[in-house]
Amino acid sequence: MTAPLLETLHIAVRASPATDDHEVVLTSEHGDLIARFADGMMGLDPDDLLVEPCRLLPGDTAHQACIGRCDCGVGDCGNVEVTITCDGQVVAWTTPERSVGARFDATAYVAEVRRALRDFVWGSADRTAARLIASALDRRRLAQAGFTFSWASGRLRATHMTLALHHGDGPYQILVDVPWQGRAPADVAEVCCQLLREPAHTWPDVRWYPLERLSLIHI
């Protein structure tokens, strides 16, 4: 029996207005890979897939990777998971739910995943600023003050970048809003990182939410 032909993985990111975020599109020359493994699903947001360590990359042993979510945009509503294996030459995706699978040349596959991890051309201004904040902020200094950084987003409040932190006392979720004021993404990221280096009592426009009475706010 002839082995299935190898496919070429293509990774792209596009805006998803319906879910107010972005979608990682996974395709090959034979079409939509997510649709092959499940119906009524869409790609994950880049922050849930195109991050290090990336679950798409093969390892020494088989592992599961989530490649899609329900088309309502909520990951917990339904996920598309595949088992990724690699024999050194071929990367394979399989799932017990369907007999279909996908097989890729390992070298080309890894190169495409690595390329996608370095590609930020798709990023909107607020997504670019959020990425810069996450990579540049002083997490150690925050930890010394009892805070853990959760996320940054420009989607919660128009013209503002929102910084979400967690504090163990309470516990609390803290949302800090920083106005854009026409700044470029790199500039607003610098302002946000500088603000978080200052004592918490000096932060303007802050909301503290006790988590025992309020669910954690997500983006």
One Martini backbone bead per residue (centre of mass of N, CA, C, O) as a GRO file, in nm:
protein
  219
    1MET     BB    1   0.095   0.037   0.024
    2THR     BB    2   0.068   0.364  -0.032
    3ALA     BB    3   0.175   0.640   0.088
    4PRO     BB    4   0.092   0.931   0.166
    5LEU     BB    5   0.129   1.228   0.064
    6LEU     BB    6   0.300   1.502   0.105
    7GLU     BB    7   0.268   1.805   0.267
    8THR     BB    8   0.222   2.168   0.287
    9LEU     BB    9   0.265   2.399   0.520
   10HIS     BB   10   0.041   2.679   0.600
   11ILE     BB   11   0.079   3.003   0.762
   12ALA     BB   12  -0.178   3.230   0.877
   13VAL     BB   13  -0.296   3.569   0.949
   14ARG     BB   14  -0.620   3.693   1.051
   15ALA     BB   15  -0.876   3.877   1.085
   16SER     BB   16  -1.160   3.863   1.344
   17PRO     BB   17  -1.438   4.039   1.382
   18ALA     BB   18  -1.640   3.834   1.524
   19THR     BB   19  -1.403   3.794   1.773
   20ASP     BB   20  -1.197   4.028   1.821
   21ASP     BB   21  -0.944   3.908   1.653
   22HIS     BB   22  -0.743   3.636   1.559
   23GLU     BB   23  -0.641   3.396   1.294
   24VAL     BB   24  -0.510   3.077   1.246
   25VAL     BB   25  -0.417   2.954   0.933
   26LEU     BB   26  -0.441   2.609   0.820
   27THR     BB   27  -0.269   2.483   0.535
   28SER     BB   28  -0.276   2.326   0.214
   29GLU     BB   29  -0.297   2.208  -0.109
   30HIS     BB   30  -0.581   2.062   0.021
   31GLY     BB   31  -0.648   2.282   0.239
   32ASP     BB   32  -0.823   2.287   0.525
   33LEU     BB   33  -0.713   2.150   0.823
   34ILE     BB   34  -0.934   2.202   1.031
   35ALA     BB   35  -1.175   2.092   0.859
   36ARG     BB   36  -1.063   1.798   0.845
   37PHE     BB   37  -1.096   1.752   1.177
   38ALA     BB   38  -1.344   1.969   1.179
   39ASP     BB   39  -1.651   2.120   1.234
   40GLY     BB   40  -1.714   2.451   1.294
   41MET     BB   41  -1.421   2.584   1.280
   42MET     BB   42  -1.136   2.771   1.402
   43GLY     BB   43  -0.878   2.952   1.461
   44LEU     BB   44  -0.647   3.058   1.656
   45ASP     BB   45  -0.502   3.268   1.836
   46PRO     BB   46  -0.176   3.356   1.833
   47ASP     BB   47  -0.146   3.354   2.156
   48ASP     BB   48  -0.234   3.026   2.144
   49LEU     BB   49   0.009   2.926   1.920
   50LEU     BB   50   0.236   3.161   1.841
   51VAL     BB   51   0.429   3.032   2.080
   52GLU     BB   52   0.661   2.995   2.330
   53PRO     BB   53   0.619   2.693   2.321
   54CYS     BB   54   0.536   2.522   2.031
   55ARG     BB   55   0.297   2.276   1.961
   56LEU     BB   56   0.365   2.228   1.652
   57LEU     BB   57   0.619   2.116   1.737
   58PRO     BB   58   0.816   1.861   1.736
   59GLY     BB   59   0.914   1.578   1.923
   60ASP     BB   60   1.030   1.291   2.070
   61THR     BB   61   0.724   1.278   2.131
   62ALA     BB   62   0.410   1.249   2.151
   63HIS     BB   63   0.158   1.513   2.103
   64GLN     BB   64  -0.073   1.751   2.184
   65ALA     BB   65  -0.267   1.984   1.971
   66CYS     BB   66  -0.417   2.287   1.942
   67ILE     BB   67  -0.578   2.421   1.625
   68GLY     BB   68  -0.879   2.484   1.737
   69ARG     BB   69  -1.208   2.643   1.742
   70CYS     BB   70  -1.487   2.765   1.787
   71ASP     BB   71  -1.673   2.993   1.585
   72CYS     BB   72  -1.734   3.178   1.846
   73GLY     BB   73  -1.423   3.195   1.995
   74VAL     BB   74  -1.446   2.983   2.223
   75GLY     BB   75  -1.239   2.748   2.347
   76ASP     BB   76  -1.430   2.592   2.563
   77CYS     BB   77  -1.654   2.501   2.353
   78GLY     BB   78  -1.426   2.398   2.137
   79ASN     BB   79  -1.182   2.166   2.009
   80VAL     BB   80  -0.886   2.107   1.808
   81GLU     BB   81  -0.715   1.795   1.814
   82VAL     BB   82  -0.379   1.674   1.776
   83THR     BB   83  -0.141   1.433   1.695
   84ILE     BB   84   0.214   1.467   1.720
   85THR     BB   85   0.454   1.327   1.498
   86CYS     BB   86   0.810   1.203   1.463
   87ASP     BB   87   1.075   1.030   1.254
   88GLY     BB   88   1.264   1.277   1.112
   89GLN     BB   89   1.091   1.309   0.823
   90VAL     BB   90   0.791   1.295   0.947
   91VAL     BB   91   0.496   1.476   0.999
   92ALA     BB   92   0.210   1.391   1.205
   93TRP     BB   93  -0.149   1.402   1.191
   94THR     BB   94  -0.385   1.295   1.442
   95THR     BB   95  -0.717   1.138   1.509
   96PRO     BB   96  -0.972   0.948   1.656
   97GLU     BB   97  -1.231   1.083   1.517
   98ARG     BB   98  -1.058   1.050   1.244
   99SER     BB   99  -0.909   0.902   0.958
  100VAL     BB  100  -0.778   1.141   0.901
  101GLY     BB  101  -0.478   1.314   0.791
  102ALA     BB  102  -0.129   1.434   0.818
  103ARG     BB  103   0.169   1.485   0.602
  104PHE     BB  104   0.509   1.602   0.655
  105ASP     BB  105   0.786   1.753   0.593
  106ALA     BB  106   0.995   1.821   0.846
  107THR     BB  107   1.171   2.056   0.745
  108ALA     BB  108   0.944   2.235   0.625
  109TYR     BB  109   0.765   2.247   0.874
  110VAL     BB  110   0.959   2.381   1.077
  111ALA     BB  111   1.017   2.631   0.902
  112GLU     BB  112   0.722   2.740   0.906
  113VAL     BB  113   0.687   2.773   1.208
  114ARG     BB  114   0.930   2.962   1.250
  115ARG     BB  115   0.831   3.184   1.064
  116ALA     BB  116   0.562   3.246   1.214
  117LEU     BB  117   0.702   3.326   1.489
  118ARG     BB  118   0.847   3.589   1.327
  119ASP     BB  119   0.564   3.694   1.220
  120PHE     BB  120   0.426   4.050   1.249
  121VAL     BB  121   0.270   4.186   1.007
  122TRP     BB  122  -0.036   4.141   1.101
  123GLY     BB  123  -0.018   4.341   1.321
  124SER     BB  124  -0.164   4.548   1.502
  125ALA     BB  125  -0.109   4.807   1.702
  126ASP     BB  126  -0.212   4.669   1.968
  127ARG     BB  127  -0.063   4.396   1.927
  128THR     BB  128   0.220   4.514   1.916
  129ALA     BB  129   0.219   4.648   2.193
  130ALA     BB  130   0.159   4.391   2.358
  131ARG     BB  131   0.415   4.237   2.276
  132LEU     BB  132   0.621   4.448   2.382
  133ILE     BB  133   0.533   4.441   2.673
  134ALA     BB  134   0.571   4.134   2.734
  135SER     BB  135   0.891   4.146   2.657
  136ALA     BB  136   0.984   4.421   2.847
  137LEU     BB  137   0.891   4.379   3.114
  138ASP     BB  138   0.936   4.378   3.473
  139ARG     BB  139   0.869   4.092   3.638
  140ARG     BB  140   1.046   4.099   3.889
  141ARG     BB  141   0.943   4.365   4.006
  142LEU     BB  142   0.652   4.280   4.028
  143ALA     BB  143   0.697   4.034   4.214
  144GLN     BB  144   0.810   4.202   4.457
  145ALA     BB  145   0.504   4.340   4.471
  146GLY     BB  146   0.292   4.085   4.398
  147PHE     BB  147   0.294   4.069   4.081
  148THR     BB  148   0.122   3.948   3.780
  149PHE     BB  149   0.135   3.915   3.453
  150SER     BB  150  -0.111   3.862   3.194
  151TRP     BB  151  -0.206   4.123   3.001
  152ALA     BB  152  -0.247   4.299   2.683
  153SER     BB  153  -0.487   4.557   2.559
  154GLY     BB  154  -0.685   4.747   2.296
  155ARG     BB  155  -1.006   4.624   2.325
  156LEU     BB  156  -1.157   4.739   2.589
  157ARG     BB  157  -1.052   5.047   2.531
  158ALA     BB  158  -1.072   5.319   2.375
  159THR     BB  159  -0.748   5.463   2.341
  160HIS     BB  160  -0.646   5.209   2.515
  161MET     BB  161  -0.425   5.041   2.731
  162THR     BB  162  -0.454   4.725   2.886
  163LEU     BB  163  -0.349   4.608   3.208
  164ALA     BB  164  -0.302   4.280   3.344
  165LEU     BB  165  -0.318   4.177   3.686
  166HIS     BB  166  -0.191   3.991   3.972
  167HIS     BB  167  -0.294   3.949   4.320
  168GLY     BB  168  -0.276   3.760   4.609
  169ASP     BB  169  -0.425   3.966   4.758
  170GLY     BB  170  -0.763   3.829   4.810
  171PRO     BB  171  -0.769   3.819   4.525
  172TYR     BB  172  -0.652   4.011   4.234
  173GLN     BB  173  -0.760   4.206   3.965
  174ILE     BB  174  -0.572   4.432   3.754
  175LEU     BB  175  -0.660   4.735   3.580
  176VAL     BB  176  -0.461   4.925   3.348
  177ASP     BB  177  -0.490   5.247   3.200
  178VAL     BB  178  -0.348   5.364   2.884
  179PRO     BB  179  -0.306   5.613   2.681
  180TRP     BB  180  -0.221   5.674   2.359
  181GLN     BB  181  -0.195   5.966   2.224
  182GLY     BB  182  -0.073   5.892   1.925
  183ARG     BB  183   0.106   5.660   1.962
  184ALA     BB  184   0.324   5.439   1.907
  185PRO     BB  185   0.369   5.120   1.996
  186ALA     BB  186   0.655   5.159   2.122
  187ASP     BB  187   0.575   5.402   2.302
  188VAL     BB  188   0.342   5.272   2.468
  189ALA     BB  189   0.516   5.045   2.579
  190GLU     BB  190   0.714   5.222   2.734
  191VAL     BB  191   0.505   5.357   2.917
  192CYS     BB  192   0.397   5.097   3.049
  193CYS     BB  193   0.665   4.989   3.165
  194GLN     BB  194   0.723   5.238   3.338
  195LEU     BB  195   0.471   5.230   3.513
  196LEU     BB  196   0.534   4.933   3.633
  197ARG     BB  197   0.794   5.051   3.792
  198GLU     BB  198   0.603   5.180   3.969
  199PRO     BB  199   0.421   5.233   4.220
  200ALA     BB  200   0.095   5.142   4.258
  201HIS     BB  201  -0.012   5.415   4.393
  202THR     BB  202   0.063   5.580   4.108
  203TRP     BB  203  -0.153   5.458   3.945
  204PRO     BB  204  -0.363   5.534   3.704
  205ASP     BB  205  -0.647   5.404   3.618
  206VAL     BB  206  -0.764   5.180   3.840
  207ARG     BB  207  -0.874   4.830   3.875
  208TRP     BB  208  -1.015   4.636   4.142
  209TYR     BB  209  -1.069   4.273   4.155
  210PRO     BB  210  -1.228   4.051   4.337
  211LEU     BB  211  -1.216   3.704   4.279
  212GLU     BB  212  -1.441   3.594   4.478
  213ARG     BB  213  -1.669   3.797   4.313
  214LEU     BB  214  -1.502   3.768   4.031
  215SER     BB  215  -1.435   3.702   3.733
  216LEU     BB  216  -1.204   3.667   3.517
  217ILE     BB  217  -1.063   3.879   3.289
  218HIS     BB  218  -1.067   3.855   2.943
  219ILE     BB  219  -0.947   3.860   2.581
   0.00000   0.00000   0.00000
